[in-house]
Amino acid sequence: MMIIDKNTVTATRQKAADPKKIKQAIKDVKKMLEIKEALLWRSEGMAPCCGSLNNVSAHLTREISILENTLSALENKNTAQATALLQQYISLLDTSCECPQPNYC
C-alpha cells in the first residue's frame, strides 16, 4: 500500500534523479496516478448525492496533471523535467494540505 505524502514523493524524486532507478520511479508515479485517478472517479461519482465536491475534484485533477506530465518526462528520459515536476507536486502538497498529521495528505 502506498501513501502519497511529502516523503513518498521526495523518495520518488530521488529515484527519478538516479539513472539506475528510473524504472522504479516510473512504477511509483504510475501507482500515484492510479490512486489519484480512483479518488477523482469516486469524488465525481459522489457529487450528486453528497453535495458539491468541485474543490476536491479540481485539486485531484491538478495533481493528476502534474503526475501525468512527470510520467511522460520520465518515459522520455527527461529527468530534469521530471524532478522539477515532482518538486512542484511536493510544493502543492505543502500548500494545499491542512492535515492533522505532519507530512500526510
CNS distance restraints for C-alpha pairs under 8 A (distance, minus, plus):
assign (resid   2 and name CA) (resid  31 and name CA) 7.86 0.50 0.50
assign (resid   2 and name CA) (resid  32 and name CA) 7.88 0.50 0.50
assign (resid   3 and name CA) (resid   8 and name CA) 7.18 0.50 0.50
assign (resid   3 and name CA) (resid 104 and name CA) 7.95 0.50 0.50
assign (resid   4 and name CA) (resid   8 and name CA) 5.81 0.50 0.50
assign (resid   4 and name CA) (resid   9 and name CA) 6.79 0.50 0.50
assign (resid   4 and name CA) (resid  32 and name CA) 6.87 0.50 0.50
assign (resid   4 and name CA) (resid 104 and name CA) 7.50 0.50 0.50
assign (resid   4 and name CA) (resid 105 and name CA) 6.89 0.50 0.50
assign (resid   5 and name CA) (resid   9 and name CA) 6.28 0.50 0.50
assign (resid   5 and name CA) (resid  93 and name CA) 7.45 0.50 0.50
assign (resid   5 and name CA) (resid 103 and name CA) 5.74 0.50 0.50
assign (resid   5 and name CA) (resid 104 and name CA) 5.05 0.50 0.50
assign (resid   5 and name CA) (resid 105 and name CA) 5.64 0.50 0.50
assign (resid   6 and name CA) (resid  10 and name CA) 6.00 0.50 0.50
assign (resid   6 and name CA) (resid  90 and name CA) 5.79 0.50 0.50
assign (resid   6 and name CA) (resid  93 and name CA) 6.85 0.50 0.50
assign (resid   6 and name CA) (resid  94 and name CA) 7.62 0.50 0.50
assign (resid   6 and name CA) (resid 103 and name CA) 5.49 0.50 0.50
assign (resid   6 and name CA) (resid 104 and name CA) 7.11 0.50 0.50
assign (resid   7 and name CA) (resid  11 and name CA) 6.15 0.50 0.50
assign (resid   7 and name CA) (resid 103 and name CA) 6.93 0.50 0.50
assign (resid   8 and name CA) (resid  12 and name CA) 6.28 0.50 0.50
assign (resid   9 and name CA) (resid  13 and name CA) 6.05 0.50 0.50
assign (resid   9 and name CA) (resid  86 and name CA) 6.77 0.50 0.50
assign (resid   9 and name CA) (resid  89 and name CA) 7.81 0.50 0.50
assign (resid   9 and name CA) (resid  90 and name CA) 6.63 0.50 0.50
assign (resid  10 and name CA) (resid  14 and name CA) 6.28 0.50 0.50
assign (resid  10 and name CA) (resid  86 and name CA) 7.62 0.50 0.50
assign (resid  10 and name CA) (resid  87 and name CA) 7.72 0.50 0.50
assign (resid  10 and name CA) (resid  90 and name CA) 7.34 0.50 0.50
assign (resid  11 and name CA) (resid  15 and name CA) 6.34 0.50 0.50
assign (resid  12 and name CA) (resid  16 and name CA) 6.15 0.50 0.50
assign (resid  12 and name CA) (resid  25 and name CA) 5.42 0.50 0.50
assign (resid  12 and name CA) (resid  28 and name CA) 6.63 0.50 0.50
assign (resid  12 and name CA) (resid  29 and name CA) 7.62 0.50 0.50
assign (resid  12 and name CA) (resid  86 and name CA) 7.98 0.50 0.50
assign (resid  13 and name CA) (resid  17 and name CA) 6.40 0.50 0.50
assign (resid  13 and name CA) (resid  25 and name CA) 7.46 0.50 0.50
assign (resid  13 and name CA) (resid  82 and name CA) 7.76 0.50 0.50
assign (resid  13 and name CA) (resid  83 and name CA) 5.41 0.50 0.50
assign (resid  13 and name CA) (resid  86 and name CA) 5.91 0.50 0.50
assign (resid  13 and name CA) (resid  87 and name CA) 7.38 0.50 0.50
assign (resid  14 and name CA) (resid  18 and name CA) 6.59 0.50 0.50
assign (resid  14 and name CA) (resid  83 and name CA) 7.85 0.50 0.50
assign (resid  15 and name CA) (resid  19 and name CA) 7.82 0.50 0.50
assign (resid  15 and name CA) (resid  21 and name CA) 5.11 0.50 0.50
assign (resid  15 and name CA) (resid  22 and name CA) 6.19 0.50 0.50
assign (resid  15 and name CA) (resid  24 and name CA) 6.98 0.50 0.50
assign (resid  15 and name CA) (resid  25 and name CA) 5.42 0.50 0.50
assign (resid  16 and name CA) (resid  21 and name CA) 6.51 0.50 0.50
assign (resid  16 and name CA) (resid  22 and name CA) 5.24 0.50 0.50
assign (resid  16 and name CA) (resid  25 and name CA) 5.36 0.50 0.50
assign (resid  16 and name CA) (resid  26 and name CA) 7.91 0.50 0.50
assign (resid  16 and name CA) (resid  74 and name CA) 7.30 0.50 0.50
assign (resid  16 and name CA) (resid  79 and name CA) 6.12 0.50 0.50
assign (resid  16 and name CA) (resid  82 and name CA) 6.93 0.50 0.50
assign (resid  16 and name CA) (resid  83 and name CA) 6.32 0.50 0.50
assign (resid  17 and name CA) (resid  21 and name CA) 7.94 0.50 0.50
assign (resid  17 and name CA) (resid  22 and name CA) 7.64 0.50 0.50
assign (resid  17 and name CA) (resid  79 and name CA) 6.02 0.50 0.50
assign (resid  17 and name CA) (resid  80 and name CA) 7.49 0.50 0.50
assign (resid  17 and name CA) (resid  83 and name CA) 6.58 0.50 0.50
assign (resid  18 and name CA) (resid  22 and name CA) 6.55 0.50 0.50
assign (resid  21 and name CA) (resid  25 and name CA) 6.30 0.50 0.50
assign (resid  22 and name CA) (resid  26 and name CA) 6.14 0.50 0.50
assign (resid  22 and name CA) (resid  74 and name CA) 7.11 0.50 0.50
assign (resid  23 and name CA) (resid  27 and name CA) 6.23 0.50 0.50
assign (resid  24 and name CA) (resid  28 and name CA) 6.14 0.50 0.50
assign (resid  25 and name CA) (resid  29 and name CA) 6.17 0.50 0.50
assign (resid  25 and name CA) (resid  74 and name CA) 7.93 0.50 0.50
assign (resid  26 and name CA) (resid  30 and name CA) 6.11 0.50 0.50
assign (resid  26 and name CA) (resid  71 and name CA) 6.30 0.50 0.50
assign (resid  26 and name CA) (resid  74 and name CA) 6.55 0.50 0.50
assign (resid  26 and name CA) (resid  75 and name CA) 7.45 0.50 0.50
assign (resid  27 and name CA) (resid  31 and name CA) 6.26 0.50 0.50
assign (resid  28 and name CA) (resid  32 and name CA) 6.25 0.50 0.50
assign (resid  29 and name CA) (resid  33 and name CA) 6.11 0.50 0.50
assign (resid  29 and name CA) (resid  67 and name CA) 6.52 0.50 0.50
assign (resid  29 and name CA) (resid  70 and name CA) 7.57 0.50 0.50
assign (resid  29 and name CA) (resid  71 and name CA) 6.33 0.50 0.50
assign (resid  30 and name CA) (resid  34 and name CA) 6.16 0.50 0.50
assign (resid  30 and name CA) (resid  71 and name CA) 7.23 0.50 0.50
assign (resid  31 and name CA) (resid  35 and name CA) 6.29 0.50 0.50
assign (resid  32 and name CA) (resid  36 and name CA) 6.16 0.50 0.50
assign (resid  32 and name CA) (resid  67 and name CA) 7.58 0.50 0.50
assign (resid  33 and name CA) (resid  37 and name CA) 5.87 0.50 0.50
assign (resid  33 and name CA) (resid  64 and name CA) 6.21 0.50 0.50
assign (resid  33 and name CA) (resid  67 and name CA) 6.32 0.50 0.50
assign (resid  33 and name CA) (resid  68 and name CA) 7.30 0.50 0.50
assign (resid  34 and name CA) (resid  38 and name CA) 6.18 0.50 0.50
assign (resid  35 and name CA) (resid  39 and name CA) 6.29 0.50 0.50
assign (resid  36 and name CA) (resid  40 and name CA) 6.11 0.50 0.50
assign (resid  36 and name CA) (resid  60 and name CA) 6.47 0.50 0.50
assign (resid  36 and name CA) (resid  63 and name CA) 7.51 0.50 0.50
assign (resid  36 and name CA) (resid  64 and name CA) 6.45 0.50 0.50
assign (resid  37 and name CA) (resid  41 and name CA) 6.09 0.50 0.50
assign (resid  37 and name CA) (resid  60 and name CA) 7.77 0.50 0.50
assign (resid  37 and name CA) (resid  64 and name CA) 6.98 0.50 0.50
assign (resid  38 and name CA) (resid  42 and name CA) 6.19 0.50 0.50
assign (resid  39 and name CA) (resid  43 and name CA) 6.08 0.50 0.50
assign (resid  39 and name CA) (resid  60 and name CA) 7.60 0.50 0.50
assign (resid  40 and name CA) (resid  44 and name CA) 6.12 0.50 0.50
assign (resid  40 and name CA) (resid  56 and name CA) 7.99 0.50 0.50
assign (resid  40 and name CA) (resid  57 and name CA) 5.83 0.50 0.50
assign (resid  40 and name CA) (resid  60 and name CA) 5.98 0.50 0.50
assign (resid  40 and name CA) (resid  61 and name CA) 7.22 0.50 0.50
assign (resid  41 and name CA) (resid  45 and name CA) 6.11 0.50 0.50
assign (resid  42 and name CA) (resid  46 and name CA) 6.07 0.50 0.50
assign (resid  43 and name CA) (resid  47 and name CA) 6.31 0.50 0.50
assign (resid  43 and name CA) (resid  53 and name CA) 6.44 0.50 0.50
assign (resid  43 and name CA) (resid  56 and name CA) 7.15 0.50 0.50
assign (resid  43 and name CA) (resid  57 and name CA) 6.27 0.50 0.50
assign (resid  44 and name CA) (resid  53 and name CA) 7.29 0.50 0.50
assign (resid  44 and name CA) (resid  57 and name CA) 6.77 0.50 0.50
assign (resid  46 and name CA) (resid  50 and name CA) 5.69 0.50 0.50
assign (resid  46 and name CA) (resid  51 and name CA) 7.86 0.50 0.50
assign (resid  46 and name CA) (resid  53 and name CA) 7.91 0.50 0.50
assign (resid  47 and name CA) (resid  51 and name CA) 5.32 0.50 0.50
assign (resid  47 and name CA) (resid  52 and name CA) 5.51 0.50 0.50
assign (resid  47 and name CA) (resid  53 and name CA) 5.70 0.50 0.50
assign (resid  48 and name CA) (resid  52 and name CA) 7.67 0.50 0.50
assign (resid  53 and name CA) (resid  57 and name CA) 6.17 0.50 0.50
assign (resid  54 and name CA) (resid  58 and name CA) 5.91 0.50 0.50
assign (resid  55 and name CA) (resid  59 and name CA) 6.11 0.50 0.50
assign (resid  56 and name CA) (resid  60 and name CA) 6.13 0.50 0.50
assign (resid  57 and name CA) (resid  61 and name CA) 6.03 0.50 0.50
assign (resid  58 and name CA) (resid  62 and name CA) 6.30 0.50 0.50
assign (resid  59 and name CA) (resid  63 and name CA) 6.34 0.50 0.50
assign (resid  60 and name CA) (resid  64 and name CA) 6.07 0.50 0.50
assign (resid  61 and name CA) (resid  65 and name CA) 6.14 0.50 0.50
assign (resid  62 and name CA) (resid  66 and name CA) 6.44 0.50 0.50
assign (resid  63 and name CA) (resid  67 and name CA) 6.26 0.50 0.50
assign (resid  63 and name CA) (resid  89 and name CA) 7.08 0.50 0.50
assign (resid  64 and name CA) (resid  68 and name CA) 5.97 0.50 0.50
assign (resid  65 and name CA) (resid  69 and name CA) 6.21 0.50 0.50
assign (resid  66 and name CA) (resid  70 and name CA) 6.09 0.50 0.50
assign (resid  66 and name CA) (resid  85 and name CA) 6.42 0.50 0.50
assign (resid  66 and name CA) (resid  86 and name CA) 7.70 0.50 0.50
assign (resid  66 and name CA) (resid  88 and name CA) 7.97 0.50 0.50
assign (resid  66 and name CA) (resid  89 and name CA) 6.70 0.50 0.50
assign (resid  67 and name CA) (resid  71 and name CA) 6.10 0.50 0.50
assign (resid  67 and name CA) (resid  85 and name CA) 7.80 0.50 0.50
assign (resid  67 and name CA) (resid  86 and name CA) 7.73 0.50 0.50
assign (resid  67 and name CA) (resid  89 and name CA) 7.92 0.50 0.50
assign (resid  68 and name CA) (resid  72 and name CA) 6.22 0.50 0.50
assign (resid  69 and name CA) (resid  73 and name CA) 6.15 0.50 0.50
assign (resid  69 and name CA) (resid  82 and name CA) 7.69 0.50 0.50
assign (resid  69 and name CA) (resid  85 and name CA) 7.53 0.50 0.50
assign (resid  70 and name CA) (resid  74 and name CA) 6.18 0.50 0.50
assign (resid  70 and name CA) (resid  81 and name CA) 7.38 0.50 0.50
assign (resid  70 and name CA) (resid  82 and name CA) 4.77 0.50 0.50
assign (resid  70 and name CA) (resid  83 and name CA) 7.78 0.50 0.50
assign (resid  70 and name CA) (resid  85 and name CA) 5.90 0.50 0.50
assign (resid  70 and name CA) (resid  86 and name CA) 6.90 0.50 0.50
assign (resid  71 and name CA) (resid  75 and name CA) 6.11 0.50 0.50
assign (resid  71 and name CA) (resid  82 and name CA) 7.37 0.50 0.50
assign (resid  72 and name CA) (resid  76 and name CA) 6.17 0.50 0.50
assign (resid  73 and name CA) (resid  77 and name CA) 6.14 0.50 0.50
assign (resid  73 and name CA) (resid  78 and name CA) 4.93 0.50 0.50
assign (resid  73 and name CA) (resid  79 and name CA) 6.65 0.50 0.50
assign (resid  73 and name CA) (resid  81 and name CA) 6.18 0.50 0.50
assign (resid  73 and name CA) (resid  82 and name CA) 5.28 0.50 0.50
assign (resid  74 and name CA) (resid  78 and name CA) 5.67 0.50 0.50
assign (resid  74 and name CA) (resid  79 and name CA) 5.93 0.50 0.50
assign (resid  74 and name CA) (resid  82 and name CA) 5.88 0.50 0.50
assign (resid  78 and name CA) (resid  82 and name CA) 6.31 0.50 0.50
assign (resid  79 and name CA) (resid  83 and name CA) 5.96 0.50 0.50
assign (resid  80 and name CA) (resid  84 and name CA) 6.19 0.50 0.50
assign (resid  81 and name CA) (resid  85 and name CA) 6.12 0.50 0.50
assign (resid  82 and name CA) (resid  86 and name CA) 6.19 0.50 0.50
assign (resid  83 and name CA) (resid  87 and name CA) 6.14 0.50 0.50
assign (resid  84 and name CA) (resid  88 and name CA) 6.24 0.50 0.50
assign (resid  85 and name CA) (resid  89 and name CA) 6.16 0.50 0.50
assign (resid  86 and name CA) (resid  90 and name CA) 6.20 0.50 0.50
assign (resid  87 and name CA) (resid  91 and name CA) 6.27 0.50 0.50
assign (resid  88 and name CA) (resid  92 and name CA) 6.20 0.50 0.50
assign (resid  89 and name CA) (resid  93 and name CA) 6.26 0.50 0.50
assign (resid  90 and name CA) (resid  94 and name CA) 6.19 0.50 0.50
assign (resid  91 and name CA) (resid  95 and name CA) 6.16 0.50 0.50
assign (resid  92 and name CA) (resid  96 and name CA) 5.88 0.50 0.50
assign (resid  93 and name CA) (resid  97 and name CA) 5.79 0.50 0.50
assign (resid  93 and name CA) (resid 105 and name CA) 7.09 0.50 0.50
assign (resid  97 and name CA) (resid 105 and name CA) 6.00 0.50 0.50
assign (resid  98 and name CA) (resid 105 and name CA) 7.96 0.50 0.50
assign (resid  99 and name CA) (resid 103 and name CA) 7.83 0.50 0.50
assign (resid  99 and name CA) (resid 104 and name CA) 6.45 0.50 0.50
assign (resid  99 and name CA) (resid 105 and name CA) 6.27 0.50 0.50
